[in-house]
Amino acid sequence: LYIAEQSSISILKSKKQSIGYKKSKEDYKYENNIFSYNNNTTFFLASDGYISQIGGMKNFPFGKKRLIELLEKGLSEPLEMQRKNVMDMYLKYKKDFDQLDDITILGFTVT
């Protein structure tokens, strides 16, 4: 979970446990994370597909650092413009490489 307040983004980390795979533990006890936030805080939930996409000048994964920089750059923009920027960057970065994984990024603002 990426938490955007004002002009910076922090990360609320979670335990690494998959959901729905055959090897997933059916009795796994997920933790609840409770935190406070201010009005007009924007949240982004993301799967790992975007940051693991290969591309760019050196054919490296996009990476979490680049995603955070991209999201921070667009924080003054409406969410629809941020969606466009994230999609445009993805297509530019991956070039002719195949998509490696599912990609989900959900952004919402709590007012």
C-alpha positions, 0 to 999 in steps of 0.5 A: 500500500502506497500512501501519498500525503502532500508531495511524498509517498510512504509504504505500508509493508505487509507480510509476503503471502500469496492469495489463491495459489495451490501452495498458499496456506489455507489457514494462514492468519493475515495481519490487520494494519491499523494506521491514521491518515489525513483528509485528502490522502491518496492511496495506491494498491499495486500488484508486483507486475508493474515493478517487475516489468523488464524494459528501459535502456538496460532491460532491467525491471521497472522497480519500486523506486521508479514507481514511487517517483512516477506516482509522486510526480503526478500527485498534483494531477487528478487521478485520471491523469495519473492513470494515463501517466502510469499507463504511458510510462509502462508502454514506453518502458516495456518497449517490445518486451512481452508483459511478464505478469498481471498488472493492477494499480488501484488509486483512490483519495479519501476526503 
